[in-house]
Amino acid sequence: MSKVNITDGKEFILLGFGKLNNISIFIIFLVIYIITLFGNFLIIFLVSKSIKLHTPMYFFIIHLSICDIVFTTNLVPNMLHIILEGVGIVSIQSCILQFYFYGASTVAECFILTAMSYDRYLAICKPLHYTSVMDIGVCLKLIGGSWLLGALSTLNTVLMIFTLDFCGPKVIDHFICDVAPLLKLSCSDTFVVEVAIFVLSFPLVIAPFMFIIVTYICIFVTILNIRSNTGRQKTFSTCSSHLTSVSTYYGTLITIYGVPSRGHLININKVLFLLYTVVTPLFNPIIYSMKNHEIRKALETFIYKGRVQGCVFNEAT
């Protein structure tokens, strides 16, 4: 069996969804992708334009939307190409680059969601200290740290993958370049890479999730101590969108890496990955637009101003 180094410029073949690669599936996922981009860009626009939304929570929501845009744009266009063509052919370098942006955006989103949970914890459990603790400097550090950790942690894994040799046939029975199928195709010893990924998974994914759980336990205890039902409902509504987003994101993330991707389970794994890569990024714009009163109000205000300006323009002409 011949060895192929990364620098040889060889290619991987992505099989996609097999018999499900057809025009109907292509159209469905294309529409979802367009709606996802539109929804996230709309949130970024509304938060940027509305002075009332210039708060730490919405600052984090902007970066959550940016993260989802990077995540989906990195994966979905190539996936759509595979569905349309039946298979996808990508260079080894491009495959590893896709994995890099996939991993970096995944880790960054984990920490952004963690920063948002800390924000909600301070707002609900420590309201008197909120404005003094959660200032612009802290927000910038939390967001900068989230993006930096995502970029550097995944870069470490990618650099190790670049040292591996790959043996033919270089066929990946998937629609994305994830780390597991990449390591499976390598004819080098991948033990060090696997150990590094396993060790990094705790501080980068599991620890943030545990932190979120602890903060929400504190939040729920504080809410339960509020005497009036109206007060409890009003307080809970301030974190319900974030809680829904966390549950959706971590639920799918834990499930896809908890289900084995071998034998007859590989199709189940593909479906779970599909939910994670295509459907989950669609949820955030829905959650933060339909369930969030302030975002809806900002949208209504923007539409109203647009109508008023349109009427003034028509009268002037």
C-alpha positions in Angstrom: 0.0 0.0 0.0 1.5 3.3 -1.1 2.1 6.2 1.2 0.8 9.7 0.3 2.1 12.7 2.1 -0.1 15.8 2.5 2.4 17.8 0.4 1.8 15.5 -2.6 -1.4 17.3 -3.3 -3.6 14.1 -3.6 -7.3 14.1 -3.2 -10.1 12.6 -1.0 -13.4 11.4 -2.4 -16.5 12.3 -0.3 -19.4 10.0 -0.9 -22.1 12.3 0.6 -25.5 10.7 1.1 -25.3 8.0 -1.5 -28.8 7.4 -3.0 -30.2 10.5 -1.4 -27.9 12.7 -3.5 -30.7 14.3 -5.7 -32.1 17.6 -6.8 -34.9 17.6 -4.2 -32.6 17.2 -1.3 -30.3 19.9 -2.8 -33.2 22.4 -3.0 -34.3 21.7 0.6 -30.8 22.2 2.0 -30.2 25.3 -0.2 -33.3 26.9 1.1 -32.4 26.1 4.7 -28.9 27.6 4.1 -30.2 30.8 2.6 -32.7 31.2 5.5 -29.9 30.6 8.0 -27.7 33.2 6.4 -30.5 35.7 6.1 -31.6 35.2 9.7 -28.2 35.5 11.2 -27.3 38.6 9.1 -30.7 40.1 10.1 -29.8 39.7 13.8 -26.4 41.3 13.3 -28.0 44.2 11.5 -30.8 44.8 14.0 -28.5 44.6 17.0 -26.0 46.9 15.4 -28.7 49.5 14.4 -30.8 49.5 17.6 -29.2 51.5 20.5 -31.5 49.7 23.0 -29.8 46.4 22.0 -26.3 47.6 22.7 -25.9 45.4 25.8 -23.5 42.6 26.7 -26.1 39.9 25.9 -26.7 41.1 22.4 -23.0 41.7 21.8 -22.6 38.0 22.5 -25.6 37.2 20.2 -23.9 39.1 17.3 -20.8 36.9 17.7 -23.0 33.8 18.0 -24.5 34.7 14.6 -21.1 35.3 13.1 -20.0 31.9 14.4 -23.0 30.2 12.8 -22.3 32.0 9.5 -18.7 30.8 9.4 -19.8 27.3 10.5 -22.4 26.8 7.8 -20.6 28.6 5.0 -17.6 26.3 5.6 -19.6 23.1 5.3 -22.9 23.6 3.5 -21.8 24.9 0.0 -19.5 21.9 -0.4 -22.2 19.6 0.9 -24.6 21.0 -1.7 -22.0 20.4 -4.4 -21.7 16.8 -3.4 -25.4 16.3 -3.4 -25.7 17.8 -6.9 -22.7 15.9 -8.3 -23.2 12.6 -6.5 -19.7 12.6 -5.0 -17.2 15.3 -4.0 -13.5 15.4 -4.8 -11.4 17.6 -2.6 -7.6 18.0 -2.1 -6.2 16.7 1.2 -5.2 20.3 2.0 -8.8 21.6 1.4 -10.2 18.7 3.4 -8.0 19.6 6.4 -8.7 23.3 6.0 -12.5 22.5 6.2 -11.9 20.6 9.3 -9.9 23.5 10.8 -12.8 26.0 10.3 -15.3 23.4 11.5 -13.3 22.7 14.7 -12.5 26.4 15.3 -16.1 27.6 15.0 -17.4 24.7 17.1 -15.0 25.5 20.0 -15.6 29.2 19.6 -19.4 28.7 19.8 -19.0 26.5 23.0 -17.2 29.4 24.7 -19.5 32.1 23.4 -22.5 30.2 24.8 -20.5 29.9 28.1 -19.9 33.6 28.1 -23.6 34.2 27.6 -24.5 31.9 30.5 -22.1 33.8 32.7 -23.8 37.0 31.6 -27.2 35.6 32.5 -25.9 34.4 35.9 -24.6 37.8 36.8 -27.8 39.5 35.6 -30.1 37.2 37.6 -28.1 36.1 40.6 -25.9 39.2 41.1 -27.9 42.0 39.6 -26.3 44.7 41.8 -22.9 43.8 40.5 -23.9 43.2 36.9 -23.0 46.6 35.4 -19.7 46.9 37.3 -18.6 43.4 36.3 -19.9 42.9 32.8 -18.4 46.0 31.2 -17.2 46.4 27.6 -13.7 45.4 28.6 -14.9 42.1 30.0 -17.1 41.5 27.0 -14.2 42.0 24.6 -12.0 39.7 26.6 -14.6 36.9 26.7 -15.3 37.1 23.0 -11.7 37.5 22.0 -10.8 34.6 24.2 -13.5 32.5 22.6 -12.3 33.1 19.1 -8.7 32.7 20.0 -9.2 29.4 21.8 -11.2 28.1 18.9 -8.5 29.1 16.4 -5.4 28.0 18.4 -6.8 24.7 19.8 -7.9 23.5 16.4 -4.6 24.7 14.8 -2.8 22.4 17.1 -4.8 19.4 15.9 -4.4 20.4 12.2 -0.6 20.7 12.5 -0.4 17.2 13.9 -2.6 15.9 11.0 -0.3 17.6 8.5 2.5 15.3 9.7 0.5 12.1 8.9 0.8 10.0 5.7 -2.4 8.8 4.0 -2.9 5.5 2.2 -5.3 4.6 -0.6 -8.1 4.2 -1.3 -8.8 7.8 0.0 -12.6 7.5 0.2 -14.6 9.2 3.0 -18.1 7.9 3.5 -19.4 11.3 4.7 -20.2 14.7 3.4 -17.7 16.7 5.6 -14.1 16.3 6.5 -14.2 15.5 10.2 -11.2 14.3 12.2 -12.4 10.7 12.7 -12.5 9.7 9.0 -9.3 11.6 8.4 -7.4 9.6 11.0 -9.0 6.4 9.7 -7.4 6.9 6.3 -4.0 7.6 7.7 -1.3 4.8 7.5 0.7 6.6 10.2 0.5 6.0 13.9 -2.4 8.3 15.0 -2.2 7.5 18.7 -0.7 10.8 19.7 -3.2 12.7 17.7 -6.1 10.8 19.2 -4.8 11.3 22.7 -4.3 15.0 22.1 -7.9 15.4 20.8 -9.3 13.4 23.8 -7.3 15.5 26.3 -8.3 18.8 24.7 -12.0 17.9 24.5 -12.4 18.3 28.3 -11.2 22.0 28.6 -12.6 23.0 25.3 -16.1 21.3 25.2 -16.9 19.4 28.4 -15.7 22.0 30.9 -17.7 24.9 29.3 -20.8 22.7 29.2 -20.3 21.8 32.9 -19.9 25.5 33.7 -23.2 26.3 31.9 -24.9 23.6 33.9 -23.6 25.1 37.2 -24.6 28.6 36.3 -28.1 27.5 35.4 -28.5 25.6 38.6 -27.7 28.9 40.4 -30.1 30.7 38.1 -33.0 28.2 38.7 -32.4 28.4 42.5 -32.6 32.2 42.4 -35.7 32.1 40.2 -37.4 29.7 42.6 -36.7 32.1 45.5 -38.7 34.8 43.8 -42.0 35.1 45.5 -44.4 36.2 42.8 -45.2 34.0 39.7 -45.0 37.1 37.5 -41.5 37.8 38.7 -40.4 34.3 38.2 -41.8 34.2 34.7 -40.3 37.6 33.8 -36.9 36.6 35.1 -36.9 33.2 33.4 -37.9 34.8 30.1 -34.6 36.7 30.1 -32.6 33.4 29.8 -35.1 31.1 28.1 -33.7 31.9 24.6 -30.1 31.1 25.6 -31.2 28.0 27.5 -33.0 26.7 24.4 -29.9 27.5 22.2 -27.6 25.7 24.6 -29.9 22.6 24.8 -30.1 22.4 21.0 -26.4 22.9 20.4 -24.9 20.7 23.0 -27.7 18.1 22.6 -26.8 17.5 18.9 -23.0 17.9 19.5 -22.9 15.3 22.3 -25.2 12.9 20.3 -23.2 12.9 17.1 -19.9 12.2 18.9 -21.6 9.7 21.2 -23.0 7.5 18.4 -20.4 5.3 16.7 -19.8 6.0 13.0 -19.1 2.4 11.9 -21.0 -0.3 10.1 -24.8 0.2 9.8 -24.6 3.1 12.3 -22.8 5.3 9.8 -26.0 6.4 8.2 -27.5 7.4 11.6 -24.3 9.3 12.3 -24.7 11.1 8.9 -28.3 12.2 9.8 -27.1 13.4 13.2 -24.3 15.4 11.6 -26.8 16.8 9.1 -29.0 18.1 12.0 -25.9 19.6 13.6 -24.4 21.2 10.5 -27.6 22.4 8.7 -30.6 22.5 11.1 -29.0 23.6 14.4 -27.5 26.9 12.9 -31.0 27.7 11.7 -32.4 27.5 15.2 -30.5 30.4 16.7 -32.0 33.1 14.4 -35.5 31.6 15.1 -34.9 31.4 18.8 -33.5 34.9 19.1 -36.0 36.5 16.8 -39.3 34.8 17.5 -38.8 34.2 21.3 -37.0 37.5 21.9 -39.3 40.5 22.4 -36.6 43.1 22.1 -35.4 41.7 18.7 -38.9 41.6 17.4 -39.5 45.1 18.6 -36.3 46.3 16.8 -37.5 44.6 13.6 -40.9 46.2 13.9 -39.3 49.6 14.4 -37.0 49.1 11.4 -40.0 48.1 9.2 -42.1 51.0 10.5 -39.3 53.5 9.8 -38.9 52.0 6.3 -42.6 52.5 5.6 -42.5 56.1 6.9 -39.5 56.9 4.8 -41.1 55.2 1.8 -44.3 57.3 2.2 -42.2 60.5 2.6 -40.3 59.7 -0.6 -43.6 59.0 -2.5 -45.1 62.3 -1.4 -41.9 64.2 -2.3 -42.0 62.7 -5.8 
